[in-house]
Structure formats: structure tokens, C-alpha cells
Amino acid sequence: MKNGTLKQILLLTDGCSNKGEDPSATAALAYQQGITVNVIGILEDDQTESPDGLQEVEDIALSGGGVSQIVYSSSLSQTVQMVTRQAMTQTLQGFVNKELRQILGSDKSLEDLDPEKRGEIMEVVEDMGETSDLEVLVLVDTSASMHSNLPTVKEALIDLSISLNSRIGRNRFSIYSFPG
């Protein structure tokens, strides 16, 4: 977390990768560079069985130190905002835990503090979530299997932009579609 900026990649996909580099390995490389990789796996609203790609969604987020969420396309908008904010909080909590270990010793973490002190620290974390600078790169899977979800993805990203602009901290938000 350099210069107080939280850096995230938000991947919107159905998890059915079939070309290019291993997405989990790429997420791990991003995480090593201080960039959290969060993944939202999108299911069709009428889909009843769990597709194979959902395990890939979880693997990518785990490798990228981020959050994964599986969602039906009708719930996508609120999920995009929730995952982005949840990832900010998770990143800040990790940073705070690291700092606490340096202050209190390597065997202590946030969970080891009494509830009152922990509450005070969580208030600071929430405040930092609103005031820290945030850079989000949204990667949108536009492959054939995602085609029917793209109008919903567009709507969700507009809502995310509005939500991010309501924060006090500075935001930088970019969208990249793949493949092509």
C-alpha cells in the first residue's frame, strides 16, 4: 500500500477461461505487487446447476489475496459495490494487523485486543476506507459465454462509479474488456 493508495483489480467473469495465461498465477503476481484481485463469478438468472468455472473464480481470488463472490446477474450491481468495499476493508485490516504486530509483537493481532480497543481500531479502518485513495481496474470478460450478461455488467459498473464518487478519497477507475 504505497502512498496511502488501495489498489484493486475487480474481475467480472463466468469463470470459464480457455485462452491465455493461468489466471490464478497472474492474480498471484498482481498480489505480490500490492494489488488485490477480487472476482465476481456471474451466473445466469435461470441457471440451476453449478458450472465448472466457479472453482476457478475462487482460486483466482485466493491467489490474488482478494474476495470472491458468486452471484446471479440480477444481483450483480449491489454485489460489485459490496465486493469492492469489502476488499478495501480487508486490505486495510491486513495493513493494520501488520502494523499492530510490529507494535505489540509478532504473536499479537487485532483479534487479540480487548473488544473496546478493537472497536476503536475498526472505526479507524472504516474511516480509512472512505478517505484513502483507491485505484480499481475492472476486467470484464466479454467472451461468448458472457454475452447475455453484458448489459447487466454495464449497469453495475455505472452504479459502482456513482458509489465510488461518493467517497471522500480520490478514485481512479478503469475498465478493460477481454478478449480482444
C-alpha positions in Angstrom: 0.0 0.0 0.0 2.2 2.8 -1.3 1.3 6.4 -0.7 -2.0 5.5 1.0 -3.5 4.2 -2.2 -5.5 1.0 -2.2 -5.1 -0.9 -5.5 -7.6 -3.5 -6.7 -8.4 -5.5 -9.7 -12.1 -6.5 -10.0 -12.7 -9.4 -12.4 -16.2 -10.0 -13.7 -16.5 -13.4 -15.3 -18.3 -16.6 -15.6 -15.0 -18.4 -14.7 -14.7 -20.3 -18.0 -11.2 -19.3 -19.1 -9.9 -21.1 -22.1 -7.1 -19.0 -23.5 -4.0 -17.2 -22.4 -2.1 -17.3 -19.1 -3.3 -19.1 -16.0 -5.5 -16.5 -14.3 -4.6 -17.7 -10.8 -0.9 -17.4 -11.4 -1.5 -13.9 -12.9 -3.5 -12.9 -9.8 -0.7 -14.1 -7.5 1.8 -11.9 -9.4 -0.5 -8.9 -9.0 -0.9 -9.6 -5.3 2.9 -9.7 -5.0 2.9 -6.2 -6.4 0.4 -4.9 -3.8 -2.7 -5.2 -5.9 -5.6 -7.2 -4.5 -7.5 -9.3 -7.0 -11.3 -9.7 -6.4 -13.5 -11.8 -8.6 -17.2 -11.9 -9.1 -18.5 -15.0 -10.8 -21.7 -14.4 -12.7 -24.4 -17.0 -13.1 -27.4 -16.7 -15.5 -30.6 -16.0 -13.5 -32.2 -19.3 -14.7 -29.0 -21.4 -14.0 -29.7 -24.1 -11.5 -26.5 -26.2 -11.7 -23.1 -25.0 -10.6 -20.7 -24.6 -13.6 -17.1 -25.8 -13.5 -15.8 -22.2 -13.8 -16.9 -21.3 -10.3 -13.9 -23.1 -8.7 -11.7 -21.0 -10.9 -13.4 -17.8 -9.6 -12.5 -18.8 -6.0 -9.0 -19.9 -7.0 -8.2 -16.5 -8.7 -9.4 -14.5 -5.7 -7.5 -16.7 -3.3 -4.3 -16.3 -5.3 -4.9 -12.6 -5.5 -5.5 -12.1 -1.8 -9.0 -10.9 -2.5 -12.6 -11.6 -2.2 -14.7 -13.9 -4.4 -18.5 -13.8 -4.8 -20.8 -15.9 -6.9 -23.9 -14.1 -7.9 -26.9 -14.2 -10.3 -26.8 -11.5 -12.9 -29.9 -9.8 -11.4 -28.0 -9.2 -8.1 -24.8 -8.0 -9.8 -25.0 -4.3 -9.2 -25.1 -4.4 -5.4 -22.5 -7.2 -5.4 -20.0 -5.2 -7.3 -20.2 -2.4 -4.8 -20.1 -4.7 -1.8 -17.1 -6.7 -3.0 -15.2 -3.5 -3.8 -15.8 -2.1 -0.3 -15.3 -5.5 1.4 -11.9 -5.8 -0.3 -10.9 -2.3 0.8 -11.7 -3.2 4.4 -9.9 -6.5 4.1 -6.8 -4.8 2.7 -6.8 -2.1 5.4 -7.3 -4.7 8.2 -4.3 -6.6 6.9 -2.3 -3.4 6.9 -3.4 -2.6 10.5 -2.7 -6.2 11.7 0.8 -5.9 10.2 1.4 -2.6 12.0 0.0 -4.0 15.3 2.3 -6.9 15.1 5.2 -4.5 14.8 4.0 -2.5 17.8 2.7 -5.4 20.0 4.9 -8.2 18.9 4.7 -10.9 16.3 2.3 -13.1 18.3 -0.5 -10.4 18.6 -3.1 -9.4 16.1 -6.3 -7.3 16.0 -8.3 -10.2 17.4 -6.1 -10.4 20.5 -7.1 -6.9 21.6 -10.0 -6.3 24.1 -13.3 -5.5 22.3 -13.3 -1.8 23.1 -9.8 -1.2 21.6 -10.7 -3.5 18.6 -13.8 -1.3 18.1 -11.8 1.9 18.1 -9.3 0.4 15.5 -12.2 -0.8 13.3 -13.6 2.8 13.3 -10.2 4.0 12.1 -10.2 1.3 9.4 -13.7 2.3 8.2 -12.6 6.0 8.1 -9.5 5.0 6.1 -11.8 3.1 3.7 -13.7 6.3 3.0 -10.7 8.6 2.8 -7.9 6.5 1.3 -7.2 6.9 -2.4 -8.5 3.9 -4.5 -7.4 2.6 -7.8 -9.7 0.0 -9.4 -9.1 -1.8 -12.6 -12.2 -3.6 -13.7 -11.6 -6.5 -16.0 -14.7 -7.6 -17.9 -14.9 -11.0 -19.6 -16.7 -10.3 -22.9 -16.3 -13.8 -24.3 -19.3 -15.5 -25.9 -20.4 -17.2 -22.7 -20.7 -13.8 -21.0 -22.6 -12.1 -23.9 -26.1 -12.2 -22.3 -24.7 -10.7 -19.0 -23.0 -7.6 -20.6 -26.0 -5.2 -20.3 -26.2 -6.0 -16.6 -22.5 -5.7 -16.2 -22.6 -2.2 -17.8 -25.4 -1.1 -15.4 -23.4 -2.5 -12.4 -20.3 -0.6 -13.4 -22.3 2.7 -13.7 -23.6 2.1 -10.2 -20.1 1.3 -8.9 -18.8 4.6 -10.4 -21.5 6.5 -8.6 -20.8 4.7 -5.4 -17.0 5.4 -5.6 -17.6 9.1 -6.4 -19.5 9.4 -3.1 -16.3 8.5 -1.2 -14.1 11.3 0.3 -10.9 9.7 -1.0 -9.7 10.1 -4.6 -10.7 7.4 -7.0 -9.2 6.2 -10.3 -11.4 3.7 -12.1 -10.5 2.0 -15.4 -12.3 -0.7 -17.4 -10.7 -3.2 -19.7 -12.6 -5.9 -21.6 -11.1 -9.1 -22.7 -10.6 -11.0 -25.0 -10.0 -8.5 -27.8 
